[in-house]
Amino acid sequence: MGTSDEERTTSDAKAARTLQLLVALPFLGWLAWRLPGLLPDIAEADVAFFTAVVMAVDLIPVPAWGGLQLSLSFPILLGAAIVFEPPIAAVIAFVGSIDPRELRREVTLVKAVYNRAQMATAVAAASVLFHATSTLDSPWFRLVPAVMLATIAGYAVNTLFVAAVASLDRRIAIWHVIAKMHGAAPYQFLFSYLGLGLFGAVIARFFVIEGIWSVVVFLAPLVFARQMYFRSRALADRLADQNKVLAEQARRLEQLLEKEHQNVAELRELNRMKGEFVAVVSHELRTPVTALIGYAKTLRQPEFSDDATIRDEFLERMERQGDRLLRLVENLLTASNLENNKLPVSIGRVLFEDLCREVVEGLSTEGERVRVDVPNDLPVLFTDRQLLSRVVSNLIDNALKYSPDGSPCELGASKEEDGIRFWVRDQGIGIPPQQVDRIFDRFYQVDSSTTRTFRGAGLGLSLVRDLLEHLGGTIDVDSAQGEGSTFSVWLPTKHEAPLAPENGSGGAHPRLVSTGDPAA
């Protein structure tokens, strides 16, 4: 890549040098051809004076951008273009247009000759245009337009030559170079040159009428004014750049503030949800614990402990409340392990019909409400039995919770390609359409108040979704408000073990423990 950049840089440098030679050599040839006939005129004191003035002024350069130099001698050169014929004006520009960098040997001989030649060409073009349209003795309505045309011609030729070489040197489009040369206020810059063109006409007129001393009088204020102009222009450019930086910083600040507002809103919502979760979990834990304590205290009374029927009924209720408490604690522990990426996955042979029977039997009397329709020819699954049991148990518990007392729920399954599909269907309240997308969010409940109709901590469906992600399955829900819901799960026949993260980094995965058939 570096070699390619070096080759392009070398190629651009050669192209710039070729352009410089294409401008300099024809001009030098033309100058050598015209020089014998120009010697008598060049020997005049007026020509020498203008050359010396241009040389003196050009020793006070004003950098414009990236090493480009803008000459202060433009009005003097334009005055020479008006006073003298084009060849003489070109000689004055070529000899007098000294670049201070030449004295410091910061430019090559080719570039120095090119700079002088392109300035002389620009002055010659201005002189040709002026003398073709007017003279110094012409009335103002003819003189002023001629001076404007000459100014525009000279400035255009000079700008195009300078921008062309800078474009090749810096690999920037020529129009971008011209725009950069004109700074933040291009129209002001152009009008200033038109004003300088008129100033050059005034210098020429005074020179013809009053002589050399009038040019000297104009020289000091000209230099001072130009210095002030370029300082103000440099300041304006810096202010424009700073304004752009400030605008960009303001835009980024607005984005950061907006993001911060979103973060604060999310934190507030999370804090609210956690507060509600603590209240709900406290309520859910207190209910079975209170029931267990109440039954235990009641059984301590002789009139109840000696009655076998009441004792068995109370023990059954205590067992049911204990199972409810155990499921809640297991869900909380599973949620914590999922949050910390510490949930192990033990792969083994699982008969789905046997697993469903065990889950339903574990529901005690509630299991009588579950209608199981699972065929016996389902393929053997190689997955985590405990986690899959938790999925089925939470789906059935959710269906029973949101169904009217005594109404049945359906647990069904069917064989599919590369897996099985099972579903849990209830005849409950259904899910409002605007809340379907949120029911799998952790701690979310349609009614999360402590006085709500339905128990639960809002973890069941969230755990189902997260556990199925670990098992490689998916879940869908189809619900109609007031008619019930159907949760449909697809599960692969074989659990695909996720790749372990490299060097302990990357996305965390559950720990895999293989049990049963090695082929799993």
C-alpha positions, 0 to 999 in steps of 0.5 A: 500500500505504501509503495502505491502511495509513493508511486502516485506521489512521484507520478503527481510530481512529474505531472506538475513539473511537466505542466510547469515546463509547458508554461515556462519554456514557451514563454522563455522562447517567446521572450528570447524571440522578442528580446532584441527588439525590446532592449531599447525600451527595457533600458528606460528608467521607467521600466527599471523603476516599475521592475524595482517596485514590483520586486520590492513589494513581492519581498513582502509575501502573504501566505494564503493557504498551504504554501501558496503565495499571493502577491501584493504587487498585483495593482503595480503590475496592472498599472504596468500593463496599462502604461506599457505595451504587452511585451514590456509589461511581461518583462517587468512581471517576469524580472520583478516577480521575485518569490522570497522562497527563491532566496531561501532556496525553498523552490526549485529552478523550474518552479521559480521560472514557472512562477515568474512565467505564469505571472508574466503571461497573466500580465501580458494577457491583461495588457493585451485586453486593455490596449485592445479596448481602451487607452489612458486618455479614454473617457471614464465610461470606456476606461473603467470597463477596460480596466475591469476586463484586464483585471479579470483576465490577468487574475483568471490566468494567474489563478488557473496556473497556480491552482493547476499546479497545486491540484497536481501537487496535493491530489485535490480537484482544481475547483477545490483548490480555487475555492480554498484560495478564495477563503471563506468569503470568495465574493469579497475576495474577487471584489477586492481584486476588482478594486485593486484593478481600479487602483492600478488604473489610478497609479497608471494615470498618476504616473503618466501625469505626475511621474515616478514620485506619485507611484512611491506615494501610493506604495506605502498605503498599498502595502499597509492596506493589503497587509491588513486585508490579508490579516483580516482574511486569515482571521475570518478563515480561522473563525469560519473553521472554528465555527465549523468545529463548534457546530460539529461539537454542538451537533455531537453534544446534542447527540450525546445529550439525547443518548444520555436522556435515553439512558436516564429514561431506561435507567428510570424504567429499569429502576421502576421495574426492579422496584415493582419486581421486588414488591411482586416477588415479596408478595409471591414469596409471602403468600406460600410461606404464610400458608405453610406457617398457617397450616403448620401452626394449625396442625399443632392443634390437637383437634386437627393433628389427631384427625387423619383426614384434615391432616392429609388435606393440610399436608397436601396443601402444604406440599402444593404451596411448597412446590409453588415456592420451589418453582419461584425460587428455581425461576429466580436462580435460573434467571440469575444464572442466565444473567451471569452466563453460568447456566450449565447445559447437560445433553442427554436422551430425552423422551418428550412424552415421558417428560410431559407426563412427569411435568403434569404429575408434578402439578398435583391436583392442577394437573387434572386440568391439563389435557395431554395429546402427545404421540408416542412416535416422537423422535428421541431428543438429545437435549437438556432434560431439566431445562426442557422440563422447566420450559414445559412447566412454565408454559403450563403454569402460565396457561393455568394461571391465566385461565378461568378456574376449572377450565382445561389447558391443552399440551400437544406435540407433533413430529417435524423435520429435524425436530418436534413442535409442541404447544400449550393452548389455554382458554384464558383472557388472551393478550392485547395486541399491543402487548404481544411483543412485550410478554417475553420481557423479563419482569413484565406483566400486563398487571404488575400491581400487588393487588392484581388478579393473577399471581407470578413474578413476570419471569416465566415467559422470559425464562422460556424464551432464554432457555429455548435460545440455549436449547436451540429452539424457538417460540411463537405465540398466537393469541386473541383477546378474550379467547385464549392463547397458544404458545408454540415451540420448535425444538431441534432433535439434537442440541447444537453445541455452541462454539466456546469463546476464544481466550475467554472473551466474546459472547458467553455460552452455557457450559455443556456437560454430555450425558447419555448417548455419546452420539449426542 
